[in-house]
């Protein structure tokens, strides 16, 4: 059965759209199976993820990922019919829902931020915001020849800047921000699963991202540590072509007397912070470890830090070496 509703060509008539949603819920009523494969015939436990973000940052791919993970998905929903959609879903067997609202509709179709806030006050709901670098967004719009929603006048870059301004308040209040700049479709799905799938106690998804400052900051960082103070293996001829995953590079970095005190202090800070993030209900934490080129020091330090927390059943740990394969 189709588990996605699209409002690609919504014509301003809200009643037919709402009726479609009501019809869909009767088709779903007999399924009785939630996103985690267990029977869930009781009502009132609807979980909602609002999928938001910049145009071109991967919203359609995120919806596909949610669909693969068992969520009932609705795309391009006008904010004015959000309450009707949620009411229909509450009376169905559906428990896990991902909704991509039309964030840039005119006033007659409703205000997305007001609609989201209204639902969050009365339901279990989270907001996912997808971000990406300006350079990647420009390239995506150029390659696909799609028109940017804000491209009435001016360049694509100006349209992207306008999009960022309009969505800045929503990004600020998002529960999870994912930068899709360097993510494959599979990696995006893994990040979404880590943030929004839970069986039993809620676990904190902790992603350590190693990167090079020369290639720019990842935009979805919660914490950032700069390790450029450590001795740089890039200036050692045998090590320059290797990475922080190689034993010789690791041994070189281990020789730096500043490494162990740094790891101890950052580890102590994370020991303090992680339980408090869990208690506050946070589901995803992204920690950036940066060096100059992102190939040696940041990779090694990120893996050392992650190793400290292996075995903690409250955490789902991943490592992303964003720039390790880059050529300086």
Beta strands, then each sheet from edge to edge (+ up, - down):
strand 1: 4-6
strand 2: 47-53
strand 3: 72-77
strand 4: 96-101
strand 5: 124-131
strand 6: 176-179
strand 7: 204-212
strand 8: 223-226
strand 9: 284-291
strand 10: 315-321
sheet 1: 1+ 3+ 4+ 2+ 5+ 6+
sheet 2: 8+ 9+ 7+ 10+
end
